[in-house]
Amino acid sequence: MRNCSRDPEAADVLVANLTREEWESFKYHWAANARDDQLAPILAKGGGPWHTWLVLGGRGSGKTRTGAEWVRAQVVGEPPLADRRSRRIALVGDTIAQVRSVMIEGVSGLMSVYPPDKRPKLEVSKNQLVWDNGTIAQMFAADDPDSLRGPQFDAAWCDELCKWRRPEYAWDTLQFALRLGRWPQCVVTTTPRAIPLLKKMLDDHATAVTRSRTADNATFLSPAFIAEMERRYGATLLGRQELEGEIVEERLTGLWKRSTIEQSRFSVRPELVRIVVAVDPPVTSTSGSDACGIIVAGLGIDRRAYVIGDRTVQGREPTVWAKAAVAAYHDYEADTIVVETNQGGDLLVQMFKSIDVRVPVKTVYASRGKFARAEPVSALYGEGRVAHVGTYPDLEHEMCDFAADNLAHGKSPDRLDALVWALTELMLAERRAEPKVHGMW
């Protein structure tokens, strides 16, 4: 059957000549209605069968319909969309509510791709869909990655991965669950953002990628919407991301821009009059906990702040990151350690003192949210009063993706928190003591 998505006029002629019964059958015939980018590729970028299919597209480009139709094909093993039947399928969204409202019951969700009398049964109490042939699709929330421990699947559909709060953890946990069948596969439908996980997936030779723009789906969208979006956002970074489906390297609503950081970068450390090591302790010490941000910064004789070190450690016991902070204090010949004490209080000070009683420790308490604390520090960068000596990729990734939701790449910005404490201490807090001078490196 001719693919009518490529020729709307031909589609109009065809539909006009269909009986009611033929029309009912035709509108659920995905292979005839889908665009090429909505049909699963045969091979991955490396030339072999794909493990992950990345469906990257702008708003309203048909990503959700693509994911739903792929799942439908897996349920029955329908060529050419599927070469085998899947019996256990994972549906993963940002939250369970999102899985149900978008992936299942949404206007382009799983229920919409079936005639009313052939739809799967939604078992709300069990968070699952059940088909007449016995296939089961379970719902999972990416913000609860551990819920993916235990079940096993031969297929999965992940929606809007780039907005997940803990994308790496949820994705990795899902991979261990994809262990049934001859060749388990996963489809990811998302508007792209420059998060590390997406870049890693794009570099994987077992990934297949298709891309689409909002305009590609114009047949099913309001012409006024298309025109207004193009007028407002057509020539902007936001438009490139949300309409064209491009990966934009910095968050559009973020407090920092890469261009601002690049304009004030040095290769050699200048003469500094004061140096601090700032510590943002993690809430827990488990392997999956947040990192402990440890940033070293100094105040120059020109009254400008310089970021000179990143000693952040990941998911470690308190004594480990405390020793790392004390080591940074000695290595950089710092004046003090500044530590946030919302978690731990005076016990944190005692821990530092148990490692080295001579280390001066200043405690700070976060009475405002991360964004409110970061705004005045961001303003310092905008005024050219902060420079980076060397490059700090992980820190700078957090800075350029941090916005009003208090997250960077979907996670707590540990390095950024420490940076904010360091620069607040150097540039925004009152000075009561004469600083000592540290030589250049």
VOGU-3710 file (C-alpha; in Angstrom, 3 decimals, decimal comma):
1> mrncsrdpea> 0,000/0,000/0,000  1,256/3,471/-0,860  2,651/5,539/2,010  0,177/8,421/2,042  2,098/10,548/4,531  4,392/11,567/1,657  1,538/12,708/-0,583  -1,385/14,396/1,254  -3,272/15,037/-1,998  -3,121/11,359/-2,925
11> advlvanltr> -4,270/10,526/0,579  -7,310/12,787/0,218  -8,264/11,078/-3,033  -7,807/7,633/-1,519  -9,816/8,378/1,595  -12,646/9,922/-0,416  -13,116/6,619/-2,259  -13,013/4,340/0,789  -16,060/2,751/2,336  -16,595/3,299/6,061
21> eewesfkyhw> -15,259/-0,173/6,825  -12,221/0,349/4,595  -11,523/3,716/6,229  -11,701/2,198/9,707  -9,135/-0,379/8,655  -6,932/2,084/6,768  -6,528/4,612/9,583  -4,990/1,917/11,786  -2,586/0,741/9,047  0,602/2,363/10,312
31> aanarddqla> 2,933/1,213/7,544  0,758/3,095/5,053  0,347/6,246/7,135  3,776/6,664/8,754  6,587/8,850/7,496  9,895/7,128/6,800  11,421/8,548/9,989  8,579/6,966/12,000  9,407/3,432/10,861  12,036/1,419/12,707
41> pilakgggpw> 15,448/1,292/10,986  16,831/-2,101/10,033  20,414/-1,461/11,118  22,240/0,551/13,764  24,841/3,157/12,893  27,545/0,494/13,332  26,002/-1,695/10,643  24,545/-4,436/12,846  21,083/-4,834/14,388  20,155/-1,988/16,691
51> htwlvlggrg> 19,688/-2,254/20,441  18,428/1,311/20,939  16,384/3,365/18,503  16,575/7,084/19,281  13,567/8,941/17,916  14,632/12,596/18,196  12,144/15,258/17,225  10,578/18,617/17,873  7,307/19,242/19,696  4,349/17,660/17,938
61> sgktrtgaew> 6,548/15,868/15,395  4,853/12,503/15,970  7,343/10,934/18,402  4,712/9,528/20,759  2,740/7,952/17,915  5,970/6,401/16,653  6,676/4,816/20,034  3,106/3,584/20,479  2,978/2,027/17,006  6,320/0,313/17,553
71> vraqvvgepp> 5,013/-1,252/20,765  1,822/-2,357/18,985  3,932/-4,074/16,328  6,011/-5,857/18,982  2,896/-7,229/20,652  1,929/-9,215/17,538  5,350/-9,497/15,856  4,113/-7,653/12,768  6,518/-7,364/9,804  8,013/-5,101/8,616
81> ladrrsrria> 7,786/-3,209/11,938  8,821/-6,195/14,063  10,567/-9,470/13,302  9,379/-11,247/16,449  6,720/-11,025/19,113  7,526/-9,456/22,483  5,845/-10,863/25,567  7,143/-8,549/28,317  7,446/-4,819/27,603  8,561/-1,930/29,831
91> lvgdtiaqvr> 6,958/1,506/29,455  9,179/4,094/31,142  8,300/7,774/31,556  9,253/10,573/33,888  6,507/9,544/36,340  3,772/6,895/36,417  1,243/9,660/35,809  3,133/10,692/32,652  3,284/7,098/31,418  -0,468/6,764/31,762
101> svmiegvsgl> -1,528/10,226/30,528  0,866/10,434/27,562  2,153/6,996/26,567  -1,076/5,076/27,171  -4,143/7,333/27,257  -2,785/10,343/25,349  -4,104/11,372/21,946  -1,156/9,563/20,331  -0,720/6,925/23,027  -1,138/3,176/22,940
111> msvyppdkrp> -4,916/3,202/23,302  -5,254/5,478/20,266  -3,517/3,089/17,864  -6,181/0,389/18,278  -9,845/0,238/17,329  -11,957/0,533/20,505  -12,833/-3,181/20,495  -9,193/-4,312/20,223  -7,514/-2,163/22,845  -5,464/-3,782/25,605
121> klevsknqlv> -6,851/-3,860/29,126  -5,444/-1,255/31,525  -4,985/-2,720/35,007  -4,466/0,421/37,059  -3,848/-1,374/40,362  -0,973/-3,334/38,792  0,366/-0,488/36,607  0,195/-2,645/33,507  -1,466/-3,206/30,140  -2,566/-6,713/29,142
131> wdngtiaqmf> -3,306/-7,866/25,576  -5,537/-10,767/24,599  -2,533/-12,762/23,378  -0,927/-12,607/26,837  1,624/-9,838/26,243  2,061/-7,556/29,267  3,457/-4,007/29,294  4,408/-2,699/32,740  4,563/0,996/33,662  7,643/2,439/35,383
141> aaddpdslrg> 8,671/5,871/36,607  12,189/7,023/35,790  12,229/8,945/39,082  12,056/5,547/40,842  14,806/3,597/39,019  14,920/0,812/41,600  11,412/-0,244/40,579  13,095/-1,663/37,451  15,064/-4,136/39,565  13,560/-7,602/39,432
151> pqfdaawcde> 11,333/-7,542/36,308  12,711/-8,622/32,936  11,728/-7,677/29,409  12,370/-8,281/25,726  11,337/-4,741/24,673  11,001/-1,260/26,173  9,688/2,166/25,242  11,163/5,193/27,043  9,521/8,589/26,578  11,092/12,052/27,029
161> lckwrrpeya> 14,316/10,652/28,441  15,958/14,081/28,385  13,622/15,398/31,098  14,197/12,502/33,522  15,624/13,599/36,881  18,114/10,702/37,132  18,543/9,589/33,520  21,778/7,591/33,840  20,629/5,582/36,840  17,208/4,810/35,367
171> wdtlqfalrl> 18,665/3,934/31,954  21,386/1,664/33,367  18,895/-0,153/35,591  16,624/-0,734/32,604  19,479/-2,206/30,541  20,006/-4,968/33,101  16,287/-5,801/32,836  16,320/-6,133/29,022  17,371/-9,776/29,089  14,615/-11,792/27,382
181> grwpqcvvtt> 14,307/-12,965/23,788  16,801/-13,237/20,977  17,635/-9,529/20,698  16,005/-7,176/23,268  15,373/-3,687/21,907  14,435/-0,285/23,305  12,855/2,743/21,617  13,516/6,199/23,087  11,240/9,050/21,996  12,404/12,477/23,141
191> tpraipllkk> 12,943/16,101/22,271  16,738/16,241/22,529  18,738/18,134/25,113  22,499/18,132/25,515  22,624/15,729/28,467  25,627/13,381/28,822  23,489/10,229/28,533  22,035/11,258/25,178  25,498/12,024/23,822  26,727/8,632/25,025
201> mlddhatavt> 23,808/6,889/23,327  24,464/8,753/20,074  28,081/7,542/20,138  27,061/3,898/20,661  27,491/1,758/17,521  24,376/-0,266/18,527  22,131/2,829/18,351  19,907/3,739/15,403  18,761/7,356/15,077  15,901/9,059/13,251
211> rsrtadnatf> 15,129/12,786/13,421  12,032/14,829/12,717  10,872/18,433/12,876  7,577/19,832/14,080  6,882/20,935/10,499  7,188/17,332/9,292  3,913/16,575/11,060  2,119/19,706/9,850  -0,725/17,657/8,320  -1,921/16,830/11,849
221> lspafiaeme> -1,233/20,206/13,476  -2,996/23,556/13,384  -1,628/25,767/10,565  -1,936/28,736/12,931  0,234/26,905/15,487  2,936/26,182/12,907  2,944/29,776/11,680  3,041/31,274/15,177  5,831/28,980/16,378  7,917/29,845/13,326
231> rrygatllgr> 7,260/33,559/13,829  8,211/33,515/17,493  10,951/30,921/17,671  12,062/30,103/14,133  15,422/31,877/14,399  16,129/31,139/18,076  18,003/28,474/20,034  14,704/27,501/21,623  13,247/26,968/18,170  16,176/24,818/17,105
241> qelegeivee> 15,604/22,577/20,107  11,822/22,493/20,421  10,823/22,750/16,738  13,777/21,375/14,780  14,706/18,683/17,315  18,373/19,714/17,384  20,721/19,186/20,301  21,538/22,632/21,668  24,672/22,538/23,803  23,405/24,714/26,623
251> rltglwkrst> 20,131/25,018/28,474  18,142/27,863/27,016  16,858/29,093/30,387  20,116/28,463/32,256  21,903/31,002/34,429  25,233/30,541/32,621  26,245/30,578/28,966  29,340/28,875/27,584  30,311/32,013/25,735  30,462/33,897/29,037
261> ieqsrfsvrp> 32,712/31,276/30,625  34,973/31,078/27,572  35,494/34,844/27,510  37,151/34,698/30,934  39,421/31,663/30,860  43,091/31,672/31,824  45,818/29,057/31,471  48,005/30,386/34,298  46,893/31,163/37,835  47,462/34,815/38,787
271> elvrivvavd> 48,581/36,095/42,179  45,887/35,369/44,750  45,291/36,984/48,127  42,818/34,444/49,491  41,911/30,835/48,650  38,961/28,764/49,854  37,917/25,145/49,455  34,109/24,915/49,335  32,325/21,651/50,117  28,735/20,651/49,310
281> ppvtstsgsd> 28,200/17,347/51,191  25,870/14,679/49,755  22,745/13,794/51,697  23,652/10,080/51,771  26,796/8,021/51,320  25,460/5,171/49,173  26,833/4,269/45,754  23,859/5,927/44,073  23,992/9,112/46,136  24,804/12,575/44,854
291> acgiivaglg> 28,444/13,559/44,529  30,242/15,647/47,120  31,083/18,895/45,378  34,555/20,216/46,244  35,605/23,401/44,428  38,713/25,521/44,997  38,637/29,242/44,184  40,742/32,263/45,004  40,559/36,051/45,104  43,102/37,886/42,967
301> idrrayvigd> 44,907/41,103/43,773  42,733/42,578/41,004  39,674/41,784/43,193  38,555/39,214/40,669  37,661/35,616/41,624  39,416/32,659/39,982  38,222/29,043/39,931  41,384/26,971/40,241  40,361/23,409/41,135  37,638/20,749/41,133
311> rtvqgreptv> 38,196/17,926/43,631  34,623/16,566/43,606  34,227/12,906/44,627  31,284/10,644/43,813  29,120/8,677/46,245  31,688/8,169/48,973  31,691/7,788/52,732  31,931/11,100/54,657  35,489/10,415/55,804  36,550/9,926/52,160
321> wakaavaayh> 35,265/13,268/50,870  36,350/15,054/54,050  39,894/13,787/53,494  39,654/14,910/49,854  38,670/18,410/50,984  41,483/18,571/53,542  43,948/17,377/50,898  42,749/20,155/48,582  43,186/22,657/51,432  46,856/21,678/51,784
331> dyeadtivve> 47,567/21,217/48,059  46,294/24,706/47,211  47,582/26,312/50,445  44,080/27,543/51,145  42,932/29,850/53,930  39,810/27,951/54,956  37,314/25,229/54,158  33,733/26,418/53,665  31,144/23,686/54,204  27,362/23,672/53,934
341> tnqggdllvq> 25,935/22,242/57,170  22,261/21,716/56,306  23,037/17,993/56,509  25,237/17,118/59,484  25,694/20,396/61,368  28,530/20,521/63,888  29,322/16,861/63,241  30,828/17,888/59,904  33,172/20,345/61,594  34,245/17,687/64,074
351> mfksidvrvp> 34,922/15,283/61,196  37,252/17,762/59,493  38,994/18,456/62,808  39,492/14,736/63,395  41,437/14,601/60,121  43,483/17,758/60,773  42,791/19,848/63,850  44,666/22,825/62,367  42,313/23,258/59,379  40,016/26,277/59,798
361> vktvyasrgk> 36,428/25,405/58,881  33,669/27,904/58,195  30,084/26,652/58,187  27,340/28,061/55,982  23,634/27,274/56,011  21,360/27,271/52,969  18,323/29,326/53,936  17,363/29,951/50,279  16,934/27,647/47,294  19,804/26,772/44,956
371> faraepvsal> 18,617/29,073/42,175  18,252/32,076/44,482  21,762/31,490/45,860  23,220/31,046/42,380  21,735/34,157/40,761  24,127/36,721/42,320  27,071/34,465/41,494  25,886/34,210/37,890  25,741/38,004/37,828  29,424/38,118/38,826
381> ygegrvahvg> 30,267/36,074/35,715  28,177/38,409/33,578  30,127/41,368/34,956  33,439/39,681/34,115  34,426/39,366/37,787  35,009/35,579/37,745  37,430/33,593/35,590  38,311/29,908/35,249  41,971/28,915/35,308  41,998/25,850/33,085
391> typdlehemc> 38,920/23,865/32,028  36,414/22,041/34,235  34,084/20,089/31,904  31,849/18,516/34,559  31,440/21,752/36,496  30,802/23,777/33,352  28,248/21,243/32,075  26,337/21,729/35,335  26,590/25,504/35,123  25,226/25,687/31,568
401> dfaadnlahg> 22,303/23,357/32,318  21,246/24,841/35,645  17,934/26,720/35,721  14,958/27,561/37,937  14,055/23,895/38,525  17,238/23,697/40,672  18,563/20,836/38,528  21,386/20,344/36,047  20,977/17,445/33,619  18,120/16,253/35,814
411> kspdrldalv> 20,226/15,984/38,970  21,301/18,074/41,937  24,214/20,298/40,795  26,810/19,304/43,400  29,827/20,985/41,816  27,789/24,105/41,138  26,595/24,259/44,755  30,185/24,171/45,958  31,154/26,817/43,384  28,385/29,108/44,633
421> waltelmlae> 29,570/28,754/48,256  33,180/29,438/47,254  32,420/32,568/45,232  29,914/33,840/47,779  32,593/33,582/50,439  35,178/35,348/48,273  33,082/38,013/46,570  29,809/38,517/48,394  30,512/37,923/52,082  31,976/40,585/54,378
431> rraepkvhgm> 35,716/40,477/55,057  36,893/40,780/58,633  40,507/39,692/58,425  43,557/40,749/56,454  44,274/38,092/53,793  47,677/36,566/53,132  49,264/36,536/49,675  49,793/33,377/47,629  52,257/33,346/44,744  51,510/32,536/41,112
441> w> 51,746/29,012/39,682
//
